[in-house]
Amino acid sequence: MELADALRRISGDGVDVRDLLQVLAKARNQYRGVARKGVQALEMQVCGYTTREIAELYGVRSNVVAAWVSRARQMLKKERTLSAG
């Protein structure tokens, strides 16, 4: 996944990257397990890492990282964390 895609999928167009990273850091501290790993992966994507690179760092397959990210995105949307600004 490309950086621009990650930003659009997480928050929509026009969001400041610094603000996005602050929100993700807050969420990371609140979540546990798979959702927390997903938030960490989202942070890494915002910083330019690909799903494949993240998977290599964690020693898992790319589809596992994609599942983590999916779970984190679901939780972020459900809690409306990103719109709380």
Helices and strands as residue ranges (DSSP letters): H 3-11, H 17-30, H 33-46, H 51-58, H 62-79, G 82-84
